[in-house]
Amino acid sequence: MTLKKQIAELGGRSLSHESALFTIYNHPNETIDVLSKVLGLTHSGAVRLINTLEKEELVERRKSVKDARSVVLYVTDKGSQRVKRVLNSRETAPLKY
């Protein structure tokens, strides 16, 4: 089964959404600007992506401790569970090309 199909079966939206979720999971406390650069998105594209993930309660924005003008991203408990489900399914699934 392909990663795209596995993500869909686990309730994920798209590879972009899951890539953002995995990036935030692995690198919490980063800004949307950093995320947009890592994923190769425009700032507005990254904001739309985060808005969707936030509505699904998978990520949250918090005020930066370092700079009160900045907002940083964190994965919620629900988001962490999603990441772990995808990782577990990848470990048990046969590799297909």
C-alpha positions in Angstrom: 0.0 0.0 0.0 1.3 3.5 -0.8 1.9 6.1 1.9 -0.8 8.3 0.3 -3.4 5.5 0.6 -2.3 4.7 4.2 -2.6 8.3 5.2 -6.1 8.4 3.7 -7.2 5.3 5.5 -5.9 6.7 8.8 -8.0 9.8 8.4 -5.3 12.1 7.0 -6.0 14.7 4.3 -3.0 14.8 2.1 0.8 14.3 2.0 1.2 18.1 2.5 -0.9 18.1 5.7 0.9 15.0 7.0 4.3 16.5 6.1 3.5 19.6 8.0 2.2 17.6 11.0 5.4 15.5 11.0 7.6 18.5 10.7 6.0 20.3 13.6 6.0 17.0 15.6 9.8 16.7 15.1 10.6 20.4 15.4 8.1 22.0 17.8 8.4 25.7 18.7 9.1 26.9 15.2 7.3 29.6 13.3 5.1 29.4 10.2 7.9 31.1 8.3 10.3 28.2 9.1 7.6 25.6 8.2 6.9 27.3 4.9 10.6 27.2 4.0 11.1 23.6 5.1 8.0 22.5 3.0 8.7 24.8 0.1 5.4 26.7 0.5 4.5 30.3 0.3 3.8 32.0 3.6 0.1 32.2 2.8 0.0 28.5 1.7 1.6 27.5 5.0 -1.0 29.6 6.9 -3.9 27.9 5.1 -2.3 24.5 5.9 -1.9 25.4 9.6 -5.4 26.8 9.7 -6.8 23.4 8.5 -4.6 21.4 10.9 -5.7 23.7 13.8 -9.4 23.3 12.9 -8.8 19.6 13.1 -7.2 20.1 16.5 -3.9 18.5 15.4 -1.7 21.6 15.9 -1.9 24.8 17.9 -0.4 28.2 17.8 1.3 29.6 20.9 3.0 32.9 21.7 6.7 32.6 21.5 8.6 32.7 24.7 11.5 34.3 22.9 9.6 37.0 21.1 6.0 38.0 22.1 5.3 39.2 18.6 5.9 35.7 17.2 3.7 32.7 17.1 5.1 29.2 17.2 3.6 25.8 16.4 3.0 22.7 18.5 1.4 19.4 17.8 -1.6 18.6 20.1 -2.1 15.2 21.8 -4.5 14.4 19.0 -1.9 15.3 16.4 0.8 13.2 18.2 -1.6 10.2 18.1 -2.1 10.7 14.4 1.7 10.8 13.8 2.2 7.7 15.8 -0.5 5.8 14.0 1.0 6.7 10.6 4.5 5.7 11.8 3.2 2.4 13.2 1.3 1.6 10.0 4.4 2.3 8.0 6.5 -0.1 10.1 4.0 -3.0 9.6 3.1 -2.3 5.9 5.0 -4.0 3.1 6.9 -1.7 0.9 5.3 -1.2 -2.6 6.5 0.7 -5.5 
